[in-house]
Amino acid sequence: MPRPSPSGAALAALALCLLSAGCGRTGPAPPGTPAGEQGARFQVVAGENFWGSIATQLAGDRASVTSIIVNPDTDPHSYEPTAQDARTFAEANMAIVNGVGYDNWAGRLLGASPSSARVVLNVGDLLGLREGDNPHRWYFPADVSAVAGQITRDYDRLDPPDAAYFAERRAAFERDGLARYRQLIAEIRSRFSGVPVGYSESIFQGLGEALGLKLLTPYSFAKAIAEGSEVTAEDKETVDRQARTRQIRVWIFNSQNVTPDVQRVNELAREQHIPIATVTETLSPASDSFQQWQVAELEGVMRALHQATGR
């Protein structure tokens, strides 16, 4: 079954709440207004914590960043926003949404409290993506840098006097924050390029390509699992056969979304002694930074590849 979207009634209720006296402002506070306990100069809301983590690191103490999706058990596709979420979006000077059909609820919240003063970064729009394209751009290393660059430029717009500060924060993030992440990507690509692997969801496509791995799973299977739609009988048979005959050397699955089809392949991989690595859709644990989370996953993928190949 397709993943459900927040109901129109629920979103209408949130919009009504925004217009009522007790539910917060209907537009963002002007830049320079103190926000949060640290006296930040402006407020940022991110639909999901993978972008929120990056935004937080780039902001330093100049902005207060709030992420809406922080619980690893929450499905961003079908998230039902709360009145507090609506208030957070309404009061933000900047909003970061993923777009490409991934978090439509966030776009509706923005529409419920329009403001010409608010800066909106839609990642899909930034990257020139269209409906149906892979929305999981935080798993595409080049796109991570592109988004970090745009966040910094948007911070400059909101707080021009601190442009040099934001430039320093971005340089440190790229140079130091992402150092181990990039080192692991380069090492895996060097040691394991061309190794055939299977993967349960389209979230891994971008990273798998960056690692130089041979992604054998039909993309239509991975896309259907990610979107919660029906997997075709042909794709099921192909993926099962790839595991049963050990055409794949490693199986990589999203541990936050283990459908019956994924569980079946997990069991086949274990029966065939195919090493398994896991990834997640959002930060896990939620207390990790973006790079801590990604490094842990890359280290797990590398261990599985080493076990499978001996390299």
Secondary structure as the mmCIF struct_conf table of DSSP 4:
data_model
#
loop_
_struct_conf.conf_type_id
_struct_conf.id
_struct_conf.beg_label_comp_id
_struct_conf.beg_label_asym_id
_struct_conf.beg_label_seq_id
_struct_conf.end_label_comp_id
_struct_conf.end_label_asym_id
_struct_conf.end_label_seq_id
HELX_LH_PP_P HELX_LH_PP_P1 PRO A 2 SER A 7
HELX_RH_AL_P HELX_RH_AL_P1 GLY A 8 LEU A 19
BEND BEND1 SER A 20 SER A 20
HELX_RH_3T_P HELX_RH_3T_P1 ALA A 21 CYS A 23
BEND BEND2 THR A 26 GLY A 27
HELX_LH_PP_P HELX_LH_PP_P2 PRO A 28 PRO A 30
TURN_TY1_P TURN_TY1_P1 PRO A 31 GLY A 32
BEND BEND3 THR A 33 THR A 33
STRN STRN1 ALA A 35 ALA A 35
TURN_TY1_P TURN_TY1_P2 GLY A 36 GLY A 39
STRN STRN2 ALA A 40 ALA A 40
BEND BEND4 ARG A 41 ARG A 41
STRN STRN3 PHE A 42 GLU A 48
HELX_RH_AL_P HELX_RH_AL_P2 ASN A 49 ALA A 59
TURN_TY1_P TURN_TY1_P3 GLY A 60 ASP A 61
BEND BEND5 ARG A 62 ARG A 62
STRN STRN4 ALA A 63 ILE A 69
TURN_TY1_P TURN_TY1_P4 PRO A 72 ASP A 73
HELX_RH_3T_P HELX_RH_3T_P2 PRO A 76 SER A 78
HELX_RH_AL_P HELX_RH_AL_P3 ALA A 83 GLU A 91
BEND BEND6 ASN A 93 ASN A 93
STRN STRN5 MET A 94 VAL A 97
TURN_TY1_P TURN_TY1_P5 VAL A 100 GLY A 101
BEND BEND7 TYR A 102 TYR A 102
HELX_RH_AL_P HELX_RH_AL_P4 ASN A 104 ALA A 112
BEND BEND8 SER A 113 SER A 113
TURN_TY1_P TURN_TY1_P6 SER A 116 ALA A 117
STRN STRN6 VAL A 119 ASN A 122
HELX_RH_AL_P HELX_RH_AL_P5 VAL A 123 LEU A 126
TURN_TY1_P TURN_TY1_P7 LEU A 127 GLY A 128
TURN_TY1_P TURN_TY1_P8 GLU A 131 GLY A 132
BEND BEND9 ASP A 133 ASP A 133
HELX_RH_3T_P HELX_RH_3T_P3 ARG A 137 TYR A 139
BEND BEND10 PHE A 140 PHE A 140
HELX_RH_AL_P HELX_RH_AL_P6 PRO A 141 LEU A 158
HELX_RH_3T_P HELX_RH_3T_P4 PRO A 160 ASP A 162
HELX_RH_AL_P HELX_RH_AL_P7 ALA A 163 ALA A 172
HELX_RH_PI_P HELX_RH_PI_P1 PHE A 173 GLY A 177
TURN_TY1_P TURN_TY1_P9 LEU A 178 LEU A 178
HELX_RH_AL_P HELX_RH_AL_P8 ALA A 179 PHE A 192
TURN_TY1_P TURN_TY1_P10 SER A 193 GLY A 194
STRN STRN7 PRO A 196 TYR A 199
BEND BEND11 SER A 200 GLU A 201
HELX_RH_3T_P HELX_RH_3T_P5 SER A 202 PHE A 204
HELX_RH_AL_P HELX_RH_AL_P9 GLN A 205 ALA A 210
TURN_TY1_P TURN_TY1_P11 LEU A 211 GLY A 212
STRN STRN8 LYS A 214 LEU A 215
BEND BEND12 THR A 217 THR A 217
HELX_RH_AL_P HELX_RH_AL_P10 TYR A 219 GLU A 227
TURN_TY1_P TURN_TY1_P12 GLY A 228 GLY A 228
HELX_LH_PP_P HELX_LH_PP_P3 SER A 229 THR A 232
HELX_RH_AL_P HELX_RH_AL_P11 ALA A 233 ARG A 244
TURN_TY1_P TURN_TY1_P13 THR A 245 ARG A 246
BEND BEND13 ARG A 249 ARG A 249
STRN STRN9 VAL A 250 ASN A 254
TURN_TY1_P TURN_TY1_P14 SER A 255 GLN A 256
HELX_RH_AL_P HELX_RH_AL_P12 PRO A 260 GLU A 271
TURN_TY1_P TURN_TY1_P15 GLN A 272 HIS A 273
STRN STRN10 ILE A 276 VAL A 279
BEND BEND14 GLU A 281 THR A 282
BEND BEND15 SER A 284 PRO A 285
TURN_TY1_P TURN_TY1_P16 ALA A 286 SER A 287
BEND BEND16 ASP A 288 ASP A 288
HELX_RH_AL_P HELX_RH_AL_P13 PHE A 290 THR A 309
#
